[in-house]
Amino acid sequence: MATPEATVVNFAKEAEACRTFSTNFYKAVSSALKGQNIISSPLSVHVLLSYLTHGAKGRTVEEMVTGLSVSDAERLHIGYKSLIAALNGTTKDTLVLSNSAYLNHDLKIAEMFSAIGADYYDFVLSKLDFSKAEHAAGEINSWVEKKTNGKIKDLMSPNDLNGNIKMVLVNAIYFKGSWKYPFSVDATCQKDFHVSRDVVKKVPMMTLKEHFRHGDLPGVKARFLEMPYSDENLSMVVILPDEIDGLSEVEKNFNWDEFLKAEHSSRETRLELPKFKIECKIDLNQILRSMGFVDMFENTANFSGIADMPLQVSKVVQKAFIEVNEEGTEAAAATQVRMMMRCMPLPPDEFNVDRPFMIVIRHKPSDIPLFAGSVRDIGDAN
């Protein structure tokens, strides 16, 4: 297997494209889902659409290459083979970025397109009869449930499908990771979380004193703190607005490449972070259209590199799930929250995540955001 260093070098141009796309994609998602908790995977969408460029031609591929921020479309598949090898070969935690394309049963797939998917993208192509909507939805949902260890169910309804559907693209995203520095369950207690300037609620707040990389983002009026997972190739970045109601402006102005250049220090910090769980289903059609991916959804779409039959993208769906608690993400739900007298107010120079915030799960060797999201309200994470 190639070393992580070699694969990152091989993927340098594609990594840069992914980072640019990630910034644009998350801005479009957060704009479309204003006021909601969000978890999404820019990388997974970028991989999926990059694969589709190998079957697209004419204006369709021109729009896709521009929207993907790709400079060398001819070598995309080579770069992605390196990235997928790096992701699959270096993580101790469970990271599943699964992509599948479902095409109507009467389509004959071009051999080259199928071969590129299997050999370079670890991509699965399947045929279904979309006129049998209940069966087709069941097949898609079973695949998603299997790929996410049962965490994501019922992604699609039979009402989403009919005999006129030509293609359905699905992203199933699942991540399970343990912190390098776990929180103590005994240190978790109920504390205030400012949902807005006018709404405050008690939430289970985790506390930990450890050395973390952190710094300021003056351009977006926020601070950040980076939490490593047990596999230090992965980390979660918490981006905390300076103001209680500042998240929308942070999302609007945040740039991933600028974050990577931000000055930072690594010293002992007392962190307070709420436990949270997010499940998010996103219809990406309009979001991708707003980013310039238009022709692939139209009757004029040119996917003649996939099949001889006229073909267009009918629906792009992503459903993601993340749970963060004392052990990491998606640990045992039976963890108790205890009321403890030592939960006193923090000094102002410590990192207290007591307001809506952004999160990014980062693959550090390539500096690519695997997941990006925002937490505006904390549900029952006990």
C-alpha positions as CSV (number, residue, x, y, z in Angstrom):
1,M,0.0,0.0,0.0
2,A,1.3,3.5,-0.8
3,T,2.4,5.6,2.2
4,P,0.2,8.5,3.4
5,E,2.9,10.9,2.4
6,A,3.1,9.6,-1.2
7,T,-0.7,9.6,-1.6
8,V,-1.0,13.2,-0.4
9,V,1.7,14.3,-2.9
10,N,-0.1,12.5,-5.7
11,F,-3.3,14.2,-4.6
12,A,-2.1,17.8,-4.2
13,K,-4.0,19.4,-7.0
14,E,-7.2,17.6,-6.2
15,A,-6.8,18.4,-2.5
16,E,-6.7,22.1,-3.4
17,A,-9.8,21.7,-5.5
18,C,-11.6,19.9,-2.7
19,R,-10.8,22.7,-0.2
20,T,-12.1,25.4,-2.5
21,F,-15.2,23.4,-3.3
22,S,-15.7,22.7,0.4
23,T,-15.8,26.4,1.2
24,N,-18.3,27.1,-1.6
25,F,-20.4,24.0,-0.8
26,Y,-20.8,24.7,2.9
27,K,-21.7,28.4,2.3
28,A,-24.5,27.2,-0.2
29,V,-25.7,24.5,2.3
30,S,-25.8,26.9,5.3
31,S,-27.6,29.5,3.2
32,A,-30.2,27.0,2.1
33,L,-30.7,25.6,5.6
34,K,-30.7,28.8,7.6
35,G,-31.3,28.3,11.3
36,Q,-30.9,24.5,11.3
37,N,-28.4,22.1,12.8
38,I,-26.3,20.9,9.9
39,I,-23.9,18.1,9.2
40,S,-22.6,17.4,5.7
41,S,-19.7,16.0,3.8
42,P,-18.3,18.3,1.1
43,L,-15.6,15.7,0.2
44,S,-18.2,13.0,-0.5
45,V,-20.1,15.2,-2.9
46,H,-16.9,16.3,-4.6
47,V,-15.8,12.7,-5.1
48,L,-19.2,11.7,-6.5
49,L,-19.4,14.6,-8.9
50,S,-15.8,14.2,-10.0
51,Y,-16.6,10.6,-10.9
52,L,-19.5,11.8,-13.0
53,T,-17.3,14.1,-15.0
54,H,-15.8,11.0,-16.6
55,G,-19.1,10.3,-18.3
56,A,-20.1,13.9,-19.0
57,K,-19.3,15.9,-22.2
58,G,-19.9,19.3,-23.7
59,R,-21.5,22.1,-21.5
60,T,-22.3,19.5,-18.9
61,V,-18.7,18.7,-18.1
62,E,-17.6,22.3,-18.5
63,E,-20.0,23.4,-15.7
64,M,-19.0,20.5,-13.5
65,V,-15.3,21.1,-13.8
66,T,-15.7,24.8,-13.1
67,G,-18.0,24.1,-10.1
68,L,-15.6,21.5,-8.7
69,S,-12.7,23.9,-9.0
70,V,-10.7,21.3,-10.9
71,S,-7.7,22.4,-13.0
72,D,-6.8,19.0,-14.6
73,A,-10.0,16.9,-15.2
74,E,-8.0,14.3,-17.1
75,R,-6.2,13.1,-14.1
76,L,-9.0,13.3,-11.5
77,H,-9.3,9.5,-11.2
78,I,-5.6,9.1,-10.5
79,G,-5.7,11.7,-7.7
80,Y,-8.8,10.2,-6.1
81,K,-7.3,6.7,-6.1
82,S,-4.5,8.2,-4.0
83,L,-6.8,10.0,-1.6
84,I,-9.1,7.0,-1.1
85,A,-6.0,4.9,-0.4
86,A,-4.8,7.5,2.2
87,L,-8.2,7.6,3.9
88,N,-8.7,3.9,4.1
89,G,-5.1,3.1,5.0
90,T,-4.3,5.5,7.8
91,T,-7.4,5.8,10.1
92,K,-7.8,3.8,13.3
93,D,-11.3,5.2,13.7
94,T,-14.3,4.2,11.6
95,L,-14.7,6.5,8.6
96,V,-17.2,5.5,6.0
97,L,-17.7,7.7,2.9
98,S,-19.9,5.6,0.7
99,N,-21.1,6.6,-2.7
100,S,-23.6,4.8,-5.0
101,A,-25.2,5.5,-8.3
102,Y,-28.6,3.8,-9.1
103,L,-29.6,3.8,-12.7
104,N,-32.8,2.6,-14.3
105,H,-32.7,-1.1,-15.3
106,D,-32.8,-0.5,-19.0
107,L,-29.6,1.4,-19.2
108,K,-26.5,-0.2,-20.6
109,I,-23.4,1.3,-18.9
110,A,-20.3,2.2,-20.8
111,E,-17.5,-0.2,-19.9
112,M,-14.9,2.6,-19.5
113,F,-17.2,4.5,-17.0
114,S,-17.9,1.4,-15.0
115,A,-14.2,0.5,-14.9
116,I,-13.0,3.9,-13.7
117,G,-15.6,3.8,-11.0
118,A,-14.5,0.4,-9.7
119,D,-10.7,0.8,-10.2
120,Y,-10.2,4.4,-9.1
121,Y,-13.2,5.6,-7.0
122,D,-14.3,2.5,-5.1
123,F,-17.7,3.3,-6.5
124,V,-20.7,1.0,-6.8
125,L,-23.0,1.2,-9.8
126,S,-26.4,-0.6,-9.5
127,K,-29.5,-0.9,-11.7
128,L,-33.0,-0.7,-10.4
129,D,-36.5,-0.6,-11.9
130,F,-37.6,2.8,-10.5
131,S,-41.2,2.1,-11.7
132,K,-41.3,-0.4,-8.8
133,A,-40.8,2.5,-6.4
134,E,-41.3,0.6,-3.1
135,H,-38.8,-2.1,-4.0
136,A,-36.2,0.4,-5.4
137,A,-36.4,2.7,-2.3
138,G,-36.0,-0.4,-0.1
139,E,-32.9,-1.4,-1.9
140,I,-31.3,2.0,-1.6
141,N,-32.3,2.3,2.1
142,S,-30.9,-1.2,2.8
143,W,-27.5,-0.2,1.2
144,V,-27.4,3.1,3.3
145,E,-28.3,1.3,6.5
146,K,-25.6,-1.3,6.0
147,K,-22.9,1.3,5.2
148,T,-23.8,3.3,8.3
149,N,-24.0,0.5,10.8
150,G,-27.8,1.0,11.1
151,K,-27.5,4.7,12.1
152,I,-29.2,6.1,8.9
153,K,-32.5,4.6,7.9
154,D,-35.2,5.5,5.5
155,L,-33.2,7.8,3.3
156,M,-35.6,7.6,0.5
157,S,-39.4,7.3,0.3
158,P,-41.1,5.5,-2.5
159,N,-42.7,8.8,-3.4
160,D,-39.2,10.0,-4.4
161,L,-39.1,7.5,-7.3
162,N,-41.0,6.8,-10.4
163,G,-40.5,5.2,-13.8
164,N,-39.3,8.4,-15.3
165,I,-36.3,8.6,-13.0
166,K,-33.0,7.9,-14.8
167,M,-30.4,8.3,-12.1
168,V,-30.2,8.7,-8.3
169,L,-27.0,9.6,-6.6
170,V,-26.7,8.8,-2.9
171,N,-24.1,9.8,-0.3
172,A,-24.2,7.8,3.0
173,I,-21.9,9.4,5.5
174,Y,-20.9,7.8,8.9
175,F,-18.0,8.5,11.3
176,K,-17.1,6.9,14.6
177,G,-14.0,8.2,16.3
178,S,-12.5,8.3,19.8
179,W,-10.8,11.4,21.2
180,K,-7.1,11.3,21.8
181,Y,-8.0,13.0,25.1
182,P,-11.3,11.6,26.3
183,F,-13.6,13.6,28.6
184,S,-14.4,12.3,32.0
185,V,-18.1,11.4,32.3
186,D,-18.0,12.6,35.9
187,A,-17.0,16.1,34.8
188,T,-20.1,16.5,32.6
189,C,-22.9,18.6,34.1
190,Q,-25.8,20.8,33.1
191,K,-24.8,24.3,32.0
192,D,-26.2,27.2,30.0
193,F,-26.2,27.2,26.2
194,H,-27.3,30.4,24.5
195,V,-29.4,29.3,21.6
196,S,-29.9,33.0,20.9
197,R,-29.6,36.3,22.8
198,D,-33.1,35.6,24.2
199,V,-33.1,31.8,24.6
200,V,-31.0,30.0,27.1
201,K,-31.3,26.3,27.9
202,K,-29.5,23.8,30.1
203,V,-27.4,21.2,28.2
204,P,-25.0,18.5,29.1
205,M,-21.6,20.2,29.0
206,M,-18.4,18.2,28.9
207,T,-15.2,19.7,30.5
208,L,-11.6,18.9,29.8
209,K,-8.2,20.5,30.6
210,E,-5.6,19.6,28.0
211,H,-3.2,21.0,25.4
212,F,-5.1,21.9,22.3
213,R,-4.2,23.9,19.1
214,H,-6.3,27.0,19.2
215,G,-6.3,30.6,17.9
216,D,-8.2,33.6,16.6
217,L,-10.0,34.1,13.2
218,P,-10.3,37.9,13.2
219,G,-11.5,38.0,9.6
220,V,-14.7,36.2,10.6
221,K,-14.9,37.3,14.3
222,A,-14.4,33.9,15.8
223,R,-12.0,31.7,17.6
224,F,-11.1,28.0,16.9
225,L,-9.9,25.0,18.8
226,E,-8.7,21.7,17.3
227,M,-9.4,18.4,19.0
228,P,-7.4,15.3,17.8
229,Y,-9.0,11.9,17.5
230,S,-7.1,8.7,18.5
231,D,-5.9,8.6,14.9
232,E,-4.1,11.9,14.8
233,N,-4.7,12.1,11.0
234,L,-8.2,13.2,11.9
235,S,-9.4,16.0,14.1
236,M,-12.5,18.1,14.9
237,V,-12.2,21.9,14.6
238,V,-14.6,23.9,16.7
239,I,-15.2,27.4,15.4
240,L,-16.8,29.6,18.0
241,P,-18.2,33.0,17.1
242,D,-17.2,36.0,19.2
243,E,-20.9,37.0,19.5
244,I,-23.8,34.8,20.7
245,D,-25.7,35.5,17.5
246,G,-22.6,35.6,15.2
247,L,-22.8,32.1,13.6
248,S,-24.6,33.2,10.4
249,E,-22.0,35.8,9.7
250,V,-19.2,33.3,10.4
251,E,-20.7,30.8,8.0
252,K,-21.1,33.5,5.3
253,N,-17.5,34.6,5.6
254,F,-15.6,31.5,6.6
255,N,-12.8,30.3,4.3
256,W,-11.1,26.9,4.9
257,D,-7.8,27.9,3.3
258,E,-7.7,31.1,5.5
259,F,-8.2,28.9,8.5
260,L,-5.3,26.7,7.6
261,K,-3.1,29.8,7.5
262,A,-4.3,31.2,10.8
263,E,-1.8,31.8,13.6
264,H,-2.2,29.4,16.5
265,S,-0.7,28.2,19.7
266,S,-0.8,24.9,21.6
267,R,-1.0,25.2,25.3
268,E,-3.1,23.9,28.2
269,T,-6.7,25.0,27.8
270,R,-9.8,24.3,29.7
271,L,-12.5,23.3,27.2
272,E,-16.2,23.2,27.8
273,L,-18.1,21.5,24.9
274,P,-21.7,20.4,24.8
275,K,-22.7,16.9,23.9
276,F,-24.6,16.9,20.7
277,K,-26.2,14.6,18.0
278,I,-27.1,15.7,14.5
279,E,-28.9,13.8,11.7
280,C,-29.3,15.8,8.6
281,K,-30.9,14.9,5.2
282,I,-30.2,17.3,2.4
283,D,-31.7,17.5,-1.0
284,L,-28.7,18.9,-2.9
285,N,-30.4,19.6,-6.3
286,Q,-31.1,23.3,-5.7
287,I,-27.9,23.8,-3.7
288,L,-25.8,22.4,-6.5
289,R,-27.7,24.5,-9.1
290,S,-26.9,27.6,-7.1
291,M,-23.2,26.6,-7.4
292,G,-23.4,26.4,-11.2
293,F,-24.2,22.7,-11.6
294,V,-27.2,23.3,-13.9
295,D,-27.0,21.4,-17.1
296,M,-26.6,18.0,-15.5
297,F,-30.1,18.3,-14.2
298,E,-31.7,19.4,-17.5
299,N,-33.0,17.6,-20.5
300,T,-29.9,19.0,-22.4
301,A,-27.5,17.1,-20.1
302,N,-24.8,15.2,-21.9
303,F,-23.8,12.0,-20.1
304,S,-23.1,10.1,-23.3
305,G,-20.0,8.7,-21.7
306,I,-22.2,6.7,-19.3
307,A,-24.8,5.4,-21.6
308,D,-26.2,5.8,-25.2
309,M,-29.7,6.6,-23.8
310,P,-30.3,10.3,-23.0
311,L,-29.4,10.7,-19.3
312,Q,-29.7,13.4,-16.7
313,V,-29.3,13.6,-12.9
314,S,-32.7,13.5,-11.3
315,K,-31.9,13.7,-7.6
316,V,-28.8,14.1,-5.4
317,V,-29.4,13.3,-1.7
318,Q,-27.0,13.3,1.2
319,K,-27.9,12.1,4.7
320,A,-25.3,12.4,7.5
321,F,-25.2,11.5,11.2
322,I,-22.8,12.6,13.9
323,E,-22.8,12.2,17.7
324,V,-20.2,13.8,20.0
325,N,-19.9,12.8,23.6
326,E,-17.2,12.1,26.2
327,E,-15.5,9.2,24.4
328,G,-15.7,10.8,20.9
329,T,-18.4,10.4,18.4
330,E,-21.2,7.8,18.5
331,A,-20.3,6.2,21.9
332,A,-22.7,4.4,24.2
333,A,-26.1,6.2,24.6
334,A,-26.4,5.0,28.2
335,T,-23.8,7.5,29.5
336,Q,-25.2,9.3,32.5
337,V,-25.0,13.1,33.1
338,R,-24.3,14.0,36.7
339,M,-24.8,17.3,38.5
340,M,-21.6,18.3,40.1
341,M,-20.8,21.3,42.3
342,R,-17.4,21.9,40.6
343,C,-19.2,23.1,37.5
344,M,-18.4,26.8,38.2
345,P,-18.3,29.7,35.6
346,L,-15.2,29.6,33.5
347,P,-12.7,32.4,33.4
348,P,-13.1,34.6,30.2
349,D,-9.8,33.4,28.7
350,E,-10.9,29.8,28.4
351,F,-12.7,28.1,25.5
352,N,-16.4,27.9,26.5
353,V,-18.6,26.6,23.7
354,D,-21.9,28.1,25.1
355,R,-23.4,29.4,21.9
356,P,-24.1,28.2,18.3
357,F,-20.9,27.1,16.7
358,M,-19.4,25.4,13.6
359,I,-17.6,22.1,13.4
360,V,-15.2,20.7,10.8
361,I,-13.8,17.2,10.8
362,R,-10.4,17.4,9.1
363,H,-8.1,14.9,7.3
364,K,-4.9,16.5,8.4
365,P,-2.4,15.0,5.8
366,S,-4.4,16.5,2.9
367,D,-6.0,19.4,4.9
368,I,-9.4,18.4,3.4
369,P,-12.6,18.9,5.4
370,L,-14.4,15.5,5.5
371,F,-17.4,16.9,7.3
372,A,-18.7,20.4,8.0
373,G,-21.6,21.4,10.1
374,S,-23.1,23.8,12.6
375,V,-24.8,23.3,15.9
376,R,-27.5,25.9,16.7
377,D,-29.5,24.0,19.3
378,I,-28.7,21.1,21.6
379,G,-31.2,18.3,21.8
380,D,-31.2,15.5,24.3
381,A,-27.7,14.0,24.1
382,N,-27.8,12.2,27.4
